[in-house]
Amino acid sequence: MWINKNNDASYNFKAPEITEDASKKVEVIFPTAEKVSPTLSSNATTVQVERETTIVDLGTLSAAATLTLTAGANLGVGAKVVVKSTSDSSARNVTVKKDASTTVGTISGTASTTVAKIVVWDGSSWILC
């Protein structure tokens, strides 16, 4: 249990009652988040995802881009990546990949518009939502 020393409020996680988890030790990664703004090189970049929530801000694109997401060793099922990009005066798509040969999906851009999509880790691959 954690207590907020400023207002004396207490916070704690409550364990769910899931029959399949009876007599098991279930560990959950502590929820952390970060925002990264990677530099594109030849319109591509790779981001190592270590946290349960990561915002990847690709900035304003002047060409189509490729984003490769690499899952960290301790990444939990359900981890989310928000991919954000802005197209210049032309529509710019972002291709999301798991590795050099596995495409997850394509985020369609719209001219002069910011687009954000969520990608979720299922334990072995990314799912574009």
C-alpha positions as CSV (number, residue, x, y, z in Angstrom):
1,M,0.0,0.0,0.0
2,W,1.2,3.5,-0.8
3,I,0.1,6.6,1.0
4,N,0.1,10.1,-0.5
5,K,1.9,12.1,2.2
6,N,0.3,15.4,1.1
7,N,-3.3,14.4,1.5
8,D,-3.2,11.0,3.4
9,A,-4.9,9.1,0.6
10,S,-3.9,5.5,0.2
11,Y,-3.5,3.5,-3.0
12,N,-3.1,-0.2,-3.6
13,F,-3.7,-2.8,-6.3
14,K,-6.6,-5.1,-5.9
15,A,-6.0,-8.7,-7.1
16,P,-8.7,-10.0,-9.4
17,E,-10.4,-13.3,-8.6
18,I,-9.5,-15.4,-11.7
19,T,-10.1,-19.2,-11.3
20,E,-7.3,-20.1,-13.7
21,D,-4.8,-18.2,-11.6
22,A,-5.5,-20.0,-8.3
23,S,-2.3,-21.1,-6.5
24,K,-0.1,-19.3,-9.1
25,K,2.3,-16.4,-8.5
26,V,1.2,-13.8,-11.1
27,E,3.7,-11.0,-11.6
28,V,2.8,-7.8,-13.5
29,I,5.3,-5.3,-14.8
30,F,5.1,-1.9,-13.0
31,P,3.2,0.5,-15.3
32,T,5.7,3.0,-16.7
33,A,5.4,5.3,-19.7
34,E,7.7,7.4,-21.9
35,K,7.6,9.6,-25.0
36,V,10.3,9.3,-27.7
37,S,10.9,11.4,-30.7
38,P,13.3,9.3,-32.8
39,T,15.3,10.7,-35.7
40,L,14.4,9.2,-39.1
41,S,17.4,8.0,-41.2
42,S,16.5,7.4,-44.8
43,N,12.9,7.7,-43.7
44,A,13.2,4.8,-41.2
45,T,13.8,4.3,-37.5
46,T,13.8,1.6,-34.9
47,V,12.4,2.0,-31.4
48,Q,13.2,-0.4,-28.6
49,V,9.9,-0.7,-26.5
50,E,10.6,-1.3,-22.8
51,R,7.7,0.3,-21.1
52,E,4.0,-0.5,-20.8
53,T,3.1,2.7,-22.6
54,T,5.3,4.4,-25.2
55,I,4.4,7.4,-27.3
56,V,6.5,7.5,-30.5
57,D,6.3,11.0,-32.1
58,L,7.7,10.9,-35.6
59,G,7.1,14.6,-36.1
60,T,6.2,16.1,-39.5
61,L,6.9,13.7,-42.4
62,S,8.0,14.8,-45.8
63,A,8.0,11.3,-47.2
64,A,6.6,7.9,-46.3
65,A,8.3,6.4,-43.2
66,T,9.0,3.0,-41.7
67,L,8.9,2.4,-38.0
68,T,10.3,-0.9,-36.6
69,L,9.2,-1.7,-33.1
70,T,11.5,-4.0,-31.1
71,A,10.0,-5.6,-27.9
72,G,12.2,-5.5,-24.8
73,A,12.8,-8.8,-22.9
74,N,10.3,-7.9,-20.1
75,L,7.6,-6.3,-22.2
76,G,4.2,-7.5,-21.0
77,V,1.3,-8.7,-23.0
78,G,-1.0,-5.7,-23.7
79,A,1.8,-3.1,-23.8
80,K,0.8,-0.1,-26.0
81,V,2.7,2.1,-28.4
82,V,1.0,5.2,-29.7
83,V,2.5,6.1,-33.1
84,K,2.0,9.8,-33.9
85,S,2.9,11.5,-37.1
86,T,2.0,14.6,-39.1
87,S,1.9,14.7,-42.9
88,D,3.2,17.7,-44.7
89,S,1.1,19.0,-47.6
90,S,0.9,15.5,-49.0
91,A,-0.4,12.3,-47.3
92,R,2.5,10.4,-45.7
93,N,2.0,6.8,-44.6
94,V,3.9,5.0,-41.8
95,T,4.7,1.3,-42.2
96,V,5.0,-0.4,-38.9
97,K,7.2,-3.5,-38.7
98,K,8.2,-6.0,-36.1
99,D,11.5,-6.7,-37.8
100,A,13.1,-6.3,-41.2
101,S,10.8,-8.9,-42.8
102,T,7.6,-8.7,-40.8
103,T,5.2,-5.9,-41.5
104,V,2.5,-5.2,-38.9
105,G,0.5,-2.7,-40.9
106,T,0.4,0.7,-42.5
107,I,-0.9,3.9,-40.9
108,S,-2.4,6.0,-43.6
109,G,-1.6,9.7,-43.4
110,T,-3.7,12.6,-44.5
111,A,-2.3,15.8,-46.0
112,S,-1.5,18.5,-43.4
113,T,-3.0,16.4,-40.6
114,T,-1.7,14.6,-37.5
115,V,-2.6,11.0,-37.1
116,A,-2.2,8.7,-34.1
117,K,-2.7,4.9,-33.9
118,I,-2.2,2.4,-31.2
119,V,-0.1,-0.7,-31.6
120,V,-0.5,-3.5,-28.9
121,W,2.0,-6.2,-28.0
122,D,0.4,-9.7,-27.8
123,G,3.5,-11.4,-26.4
124,S,5.0,-12.4,-29.7
125,S,3.9,-9.8,-32.2
126,W,2.5,-6.3,-32.6
127,I,-1.2,-5.6,-33.5
128,L,-2.1,-2.4,-35.2
129,C,-5.4,-1.1,-33.9
